[in-house]
Amino acid sequence: MINQIWHFIQPEQVVTILVALSAFATVLTIAAPYLQGDRLRSRMKSVASERDRLKAAQRAALAVGEGRLRDKPRAGLATQLVEGLNLRQLMQAEGSRALLRQAGYRTERHLVTFLAIRAVAPLILGIIVFIYSSTIFADRISPTMRLAATLIGVVGGFYLPIVFLKNMVQRRQESIRRAWSDALDLLLICVESGMSIEAALQRVSREIGSQSVPLAEELTLTNAELSYLQDRRKAFDNLGKRTGLSIVKSVVTSLIQSERYGTPMGHALRVLAQENRDMRMSDAEKKAAALPPKLTVPMVLFFLPVIFIVILGPSAILVLGAK
């Protein structure tokens, strides 16, 4: 079979295909930076809308005497599905809300859409698996196996949105973690130069946006909450909850203590900045120490055979020539 396929494949065609793929990859690599949109600007627009929402919520709370006002989602199909099946209680909406906030989705509309997807995804994936197993593998698997595959598809469809959302949260947290030490250093410089914490957060969010858009977004939102929330400590606490990172929560705790007891904020930020630099250096040393074991298998599989061929090749040629 392989010989027949190889007989129909011409070397010139293979070379032409490889050259075409290389040219396409080169053009795509060069054009990719120009095709990407301004993520920072789009995310800042969403933060601006969130800031306006906070302002409107604060005014409404002062008018009716409530401390909190949530966005009311539109009465669409997803909303009717969530309210009709009571998915908020069945699927623990508060836990999903926390994950969505950590992923950068904060409005009530995002929560309703996510709950609706979790309700519909098992049905859709189960139907797809059943149709696929009934048509493609109809003669190969038994009805019992077909039913088992359908049930596996239903279960996978139920957990697939959660897995996808957690992956988004991890990517966002990784971006914030990489830029947090630099942001903390910039915040320390701004505070020690005489800026208020609001002005310092605003300046740091502008500077750190080129390195981490999620971190710039969170700092801008924290600055907005400091302006509109009655309790300033709540704004700092929300920053720790939205990021879900221990390094951010430690800084948030120090800022809350500074707000409560009036201690110098610059000294606390200096200590925390030094600790973050030490932690980043420790993480780099751990990665460097874990590199030699990871390189063992590639060296055994790829480097050593080449070295043996280069060293023993001439001797093998001479021995075979002498025979």
N, C-alpha and C positions, 0 to 999 in steps of 0.2 A: 504493500500500500504506500509506504513512504517512498519507495523507488518510483512508483508511478507518479506520485505528486511531484517529486523532484524532476521527473522527466518533462513535465509540462512547464516547470518554472525555468525561465531563462535568466542567466546572470545579469544581462543588460536591464531586464525589467526590475530585478531586485535593486540594482544600483540606482536606477531612476527613482524608484519609490523612496529609498533611503535619502537621496538628495532632496527630493520634494519635501519629505518630512523635516529634514534639517533646515531647509529654507523657510518652511512654515513656522517652525519653532523659533528661528531667529527673528522673523518679522513679529511674531507674537510677543517675544521678550522685549523687543524694542518699543512696541506700541502699547504694551500693558500699562506703563506709568501714565500715558496720556489718556487711556480709556477709563481709568479709575476716577470716580468722582471724589469730591471733597468731603470725606467722611466726617471730619471735624466740624465743618460748617453745618452739615445736615444734623449731626447729633446735638450741636449747640442750639439749633432751631427747636428741636424737641425739648431740650432743657428750658428754653425760653417759654414754650407753651406750658411746661410743667410749672414754671415760676408764676406765670399768669394764673394758672389754676390754683396755686397756693394762695396767691393774693386774693382771688375771688372767694376761696374757701374761708380765709381768715376774716374777710369782711362779713360773709354770711354767718360765720360762727359768732362774731360779735353781735350780730343783729338778733339772732335767735337764742343765744346763750348756750350754744353747743361748742364743744372743743374740737370737733372733727366733722368733716363733710367729705363724702366720697363722690367721685364722678358717677353719674347715672348712665349706664350704657344705653344705646339705642335699642328700641324694641324690635330687633331683627329676629331672624330665624335662630341664630345661636342663643340669643337671650331667651327666647321662648322655650328652646330645648333645655337650657340650664334651669330655668324656673319651673318648667313643667315636670322634670324628673328630679328636682331638688338635688342637683349635682353639687351644690355648695356644701351640703352636709355629708353627702355620700362620699365625696372625693376629697374631703378635708381642704376646703378652699384656702384657709389661712396658710397652710404649708405650701400650697401651689403659689399663693400670692408672694410669699417670701422668696421662693425660687425665681419667680418672674422678675421681682425687683432686683435680685442679684444678677439676672441676665440682662437688665436694662429696660424691662417692660413694666411700667408702673401703673398704667391706667386700669380702670375697671373693665374697659373693653378688651384689653389683652387677657385678663383673667377669664372673662366669659368665653372668649375664643378658644383659649387653652382647654377649659373644661369641656367645651363642645367637641373639640378634636379628640380628647380622651374618650368621650362617649361614642364617637362615630368610628374612630380608627379600628377598634376590634372588629366591628361588623364588616367594614370595607376589606380589611386584610383577610378575615376569615372567608369572605366570599371569593376573593381573588385566589386564595390557596385552594379552595374547593373546586373552582372552575379549572384552575391549572392542573390539579391532580386528576380531575375527571376527564380531561381532554388529552393532555400530553402523556400522562402516565396511566391512562385508563386500563391498559392491558398488562401493566407491570405490577401494580399494587392492588391489594385487596380492599374491599369496602371498609374494613376495620382500620386499616392503615390510612385510608383516605379521611376517615372521621378523626383519627388521631392527629393527622396533619392539620386539619381544619381547626381543631381545638388548640393546637400549638400556635396557629396563626392568630386566633382570637386573643390568646394570652399575650403573644408578642405585640399585637396591636395595642393592647391596654398599657403595656409598659414602655413601648417605643417613644411616645411623646415625652415621658419623664426622662428617659435616657438621653434623648436629643437635647432637652432643656438643660440637663446637668452638664452635658458637654459644652454647651454655650456658656454656662456659668464658669466652668473651669477655664475656658479660654479667656474670658473676661477677667477672672481673678489672676491669671498668669500675666496678663498685660498690666494690670494694676500693680502686681508684686514686683515686676521688673522695673517699673518707673517710680515706685514709692520712695525709695531711698533718695533719689535725686529730687523728688518733689519735697521731701522733708527738709533737705538741705536748703532748697530755695525758700521754703517757708520760714526756716530759721533766719536766713539772711534778711528777709523782708520784715520779720518781727523785730529783730535786733536793730534794724535801721530806723525804727520808729513807726512803722505802719500798724494800723489796727488789724485784727484778725480777719475782718471782712475784706479789707483792701489787699491783705497778703494772700488770701485764698483766691481772690479775683486775678491777681497778677500771676500767681503760680499756675492757675488753670490755663491762662493764655500761653505761658511758656512751656508747660508740660504737654500741651496738646499735640505737638509734633512727635512726641515719643509714645504717648498712650492716650488715645481718644477717650476710652472709658473713664480713666482717672480724671481727665479734664472735665468730663461731664459730671462726675460725682462731686468734685470740688465746687463747680458752678452751682449745682443744685444745693449743696450745703450752704453756700453763700446766700442763696435765695431764701432758704429756710431760716437762716440767722436774721434776715431782714423782716420776715413776716410771722414767725412763730413767737408766741409769748415767752415760752421757756427756751432759752438759748441752749441749754444742756440737751434738750430734746433733739435739736438739729445735729449736734455732734453724735448723739447716740444713734440717730438714723443713718449717719454715714457709716458707722461700724456695722449696722445691720444690713445695709444695702451691699456692702462689699463682702462681708462674711469672712474677712481675713483677720487673723490674730494680730499681725503687725499693725494693722490699721486700728483695731480695737484698743491696743495698748496706748497708742497716741491719743485716741478719743478719750480714754480714761484720764490721761494727764490733762487734756484740755478741759474736761469737765471739772476736775479738781481745781484747776487754775481759776475757772469761772466761779466756783463755789467758795473757795477760801482766799482768793485774791493773791495767790502766789505768783512769782514771776514766770511768765510763760516762756521766755527765752531760755531760761536755765533748763526747764523741763524738755524743751525741744532739742536743746543741745545734747542732753544725755540720751534721748531717744534716737537722735540722728547718729550718734556714735554707736549705739547698740545695733541699729539697722545696718550700718557699714560693716560692723564686725560679723553680723549674721550673713550678709552677702558674701563676705570673704570666706566665711566658714562653708557656705554652700558651694562656692567655687572650688575650695579645697576638696570637698567631698566628691564633686564631679570629677576632678582631676585624679583622685585616688581610685575611683571606680573605672577609669579608662583602661588601665592595663588588662584587667580580666576580660573586658569586652573586646579587646583587640586580639585575644589569644586565638579564638576560633577563626577570624578572618586571616590571621597570619598563617595558621596551620593549613587552611584550605587553599589560599591563593599565593602567599609569598613563598613558603617553603618549597612547594613543587617547582616553582619557577627557578628558585636558587639551585635546587638539585639538578634540574635540566641544564642550566648554564654550566655548573661545575662538572657534572658527570657526562654531559653530552659529547664533548670532544673525545673523552676516553672511550665511551661506548662506540663511537664511530670508528675509532682506530681499531678496537677489538673486533668489531664486525668486519672491517676491511681486511684485517689480517686473516680471518677465517676464509 
